[in-house]
Amino acid sequence: MNKHDLEERLINFSVLIVQLVETMPERKAANHLAGQLLRSGTSPALNYGEAQSGESRKDFIHKISIVLKELRETHICL
């Protein structure tokens, strides 16, 4: 897998999260989880893009760790 494959997979994941959120019922708990899913499920692709522009190796690692954190949060929310 190269960096473009991962970027494409993260973008596709974001699209799937958006589609999932759109199917959730209009209920108090669902609205709360939908908002959280939307934030944590779409941010990995955006943060990965930021990581690619890291100013140093340390900055890149920090930004990639944010991607992983958001993916874990999404997994728990799901």
KEKE-3310 file (N, C-alpha, C; in steps of 0.2 Angstrom, whole numbers, plus 5000, padded with zeros to 4 digits):
npx = (5004:5003:5005:4995:4985:4981:4976:4966:4958:4954:4947:4936:4931:4927:4916:4908:4904:4897:4886:4881:4877:4867:4857:4853:4840:4829:4831:4834:4846:4852:4854:4864:4875:4876:4881:4894:4899:4900:4910:4921:4923:4925:4936:4949:4953:4955:4965:4975:4979:4984:4995:5003:5009:5017:5029:5040:5048:5044:5032:5025:5023:5015:5004:4999:4996:4985:4976:4975:4969:4957:4951:4950:4941:4930:4928:4924:4912:4904)
npy = (4994:5011:5029:5035:5026:5024:5036:5037:5027:5032:5043:5036:5030:5040:5045:5034:5035:5047:5043:5033:5041:5049:5040:5037:5037:5051:5054:5057:5051:5045:5056:5062:5053:5052:5065:5064:5053:5059:5069:5062:5052:5058:5065:5058:5057:5071:5074:5066:5071:5083:5078:5074:5085:5088:5097:5092:5076:5073:5081:5075:5062:5065:5070:5059:5051:5057:5054:5040:5041:5047:5037:5026:5032:5033:5019:5014:5022:5017)
npz = (5000:4996:4999:4993:4991:5005:5007:4998:5003:5016:5012:5006:5017:5024:5016:5017:5031:5031:5023:5031:5043:5037:5036:5049:5062:5067:5081:5099:5105:5093:5086:5093:5093:5079:5076:5083:5076:5063:5065:5070:5061:5049:5050:5050:5036:5033:5042:5039:5027:5032:5039:5029:5025:5035:5045:5050:5055:5067:5068:5058:5064:5075:5069:5062:5073:5078:5068:5070:5083:5080:5072:5081:5090:5082:5079:5092:5094:5083)
capx = (5000:5007:5002:4989:4980:4979:4972:4959:4954:4952:4942:4931:4929:4923:4910:4903:4902:4892:4881:4878:4874:4861:4852:4851:4834:4829:4830:4839:4852:4854:4857:4870:4880:4877:4886:4900:4902:4902:4916:4927:4923:4927:4942:4955:4956:4958:4971:4980:4981:4988:5001:5007:5012:5021:5035:5046:5046:5040:5026:5021:5021:5010:4997:4997:4993:4978:4972:4973:4965:4950:4949:4948:4935:4925:4926:4920:4906:4900)
capy = (5000:5017:5034:5037:5020:5025:5043:5035:5023:5036:5047:5032:5029:5047:5045:5029:5037:5052:5039:5030:5046:5051:5035:5036:5040:5057:5052:5061:5047:5044:5063:5063:5048:5054:5071:5062:5049:5063:5072:5058:5048:5061:5069:5055:5059:5077:5075:5063:5076:5088:5074:5074:5092:5089:5101:5088:5069:5073:5083:5070:5057:5068:5071:5052:5048:5060:5050:5034:5042:5048:5030:5022:5035:5031:5012:5014:5025:5012)
capz = (5000:4996:5003:4989:4993:5011:5007:4995:5008:5021:5009:5005:5024:5026:5012:5020:5037:5029:5021:5037:5047:5034:5037:5056:5063:5070:5088:5103:5105:5087:5084:5097:5090:5072:5076:5085:5071:5058:5067:5071:5055:5043:5052:5048:5029:5033:5046:5035:5022:5036:5040:5023:5025:5041:5045:5052:5056:5074:5067:5054:5068:5079:5065:5061:5079:5078:5063:5073:5088:5078:5070:5087:5093:5077:5080:5098:5092:5079)
cpx = (5004:5002:4995:4983:4977:4974:4966:4955:4951:4946:4935:4927:4924:4916:4905:4900:4896:4886:4877:4874:4868:4856:4849:4844:4834:4827:4836:4846:4856:4858:4864:4876:4881:4882:4893:4903:4904:4908:4922:4928:4926:4934:4949:4958:4958:4964:4977:4983:4986:4995:5006:5011:5016:5028:5041:5043:5042:5033:5021:5018:5015:5003:4995:4993:4986:4974:4970:4968:4958:4947:4946:4942:4929:4923:4922:4913:4901:4898)
cpy = (5006:5023:5036:5032:5022:5031:5041:5031:5027:5041:5043:5030:5035:5047:5040:5031:5042:5048:5036:5035:5048:5046:5034:5040:5047:5056:5055:5057:5046:5051:5064:5059:5050:5060:5069:5058:5054:5067:5068:5053:5051:5065:5065:5057:5066:5078:5071:5067:5081:5084:5074:5080:5093:5093:5097:5081:5069:5075:5078:5064:5059:5068:5064:5049:5051:5056:5044:5035:5043:5041:5026:5025:5033:5023:5011:5017:5020:5007)
cpz = (5000:4999:4999:4990:5000:5011:5004:5000:5013:5018:5008:5012:5026:5023:5015:5027:5036:5027:5027:5041:5044:5035:5044:5057:5067:5077:5092:5103:5098:5084:5087:5094:5083:5072:5078:5079:5065:5059:5067:5065:5049:5044:5050:5041:5029:5037:5043:5030:5026:5037:5035:5022:5031:5040:5047:5053:5062:5072:5063:5059:5073:5075:5064:5067:5080:5074:5067:5079:5086:5075:5075:5090:5088:5078:5086:5097:5088:5083)
residu = (MET:ASN:LYS:HIS:ASP:LEU:GLU:GLU:ARG:LEU:ILE:ASN:PHE:SER:VAL:LEU:ILE:VAL:GLN:LEU:VAL:GLU:THR:MET:PRO:GLU:ARG:LYS:ALA:ALA:ASN:HIS:LEU:ALA:GLY:GLN:LEU:LEU:ARG:SER:GLY:THR:SER:PRO:ALA:LEU:ASN:TYR:GLY:GLU:ALA:GLN:SER:GLY:GLU:SER:ARG:LYS:ASP:PHE:ILE:HIS:LYS:ILE:SER:ILE:VAL:LEU:LYS:GLU:LEU:ARG:GLU:THR:HIS:ILE:CYS:LEU)
# end
